[in-house]
Amino acid sequence: MPILKLRQDDERAEAEFELDYLTSLTTRERFELMLRKSREMALLLRRHERRRTTQVTKRT
């Protein structure tokens, strides 16, 4: 996987780099990447116990 190196933050260059990388993949590679990331997210959710999001409570 290629690595992008920039002297300063440049969101446009980062987005172009990401899109160029994703369009260079075959359909099979994109699905494999998607499935691998989905498994990674499921593992993280299990590891961190699917905590509920914090809620703001009003003081009365």
WOMODA-V264654 format. One record per residue. N is the residue number from 1. RES is the residue in three letters. BURIAL is I if it has 24 or more other ideal C-beta (glycine too) atoms within 12 Angstrom, else O. D_CENTER is the distance of its C-alpha to the mean C-alpha in whole Angstrom. Layout:
BEGIN
n: {N	N}
res: {RES	RES}
burial: {BURIAL	BURIAL}
d_center: {D_CENTER	D_CENTER}
END
This chain:
BEGIN
n: {1	2	3	4	5	6	7	8	9	10	11	12	13	14	15	16	17	18	19	20	21	22	23	24	25	26	27	28	29	30	31	32	33	34	35	36	37	38	39	40	41	42	43	44	45	46	47	48	49	50	51	52	53	54	55	56	57	58	59	60}
res: {MET	PRO	ILE	LEU	LYS	LEU	ARG	GLN	ASP	ASP	GLU	ARG	ALA	GLU	ALA	GLU	PHE	GLU	LEU	ASP	TYR	LEU	THR	SER	LEU	THR	THR	ARG	GLU	ARG	PHE	GLU	LEU	MET	LEU	ARG	LYS	SER	ARG	GLU	MET	ALA	LEU	LEU	LEU	ARG	ARG	HIS	GLU	ARG	ARG	ARG	THR	THR	GLN	VAL	THR	LYS	ARG	THR}
burial: {O	O	O	O	O	O	O	O	O	O	O	O	O	O	O	O	O	O	O	O	O	O	O	O	O	O	O	O	O	O	O	O	O	O	O	O	O	O	O	O	O	O	O	O	O	O	O	O	O	O	O	O	O	O	O	O	O	O	O	O}
d_center: {15	16	15	16	18	20	23	21	18	18	15	17	17	13	13	16	14	11	13	16	14	13	16	18	17	19	18	19	16	13	14	14	11	10	12	11	8	10	12	10	9	13	14	13	14	18	18	17	20	18	19	20	19	22	24	27	30	33	36	40}
END
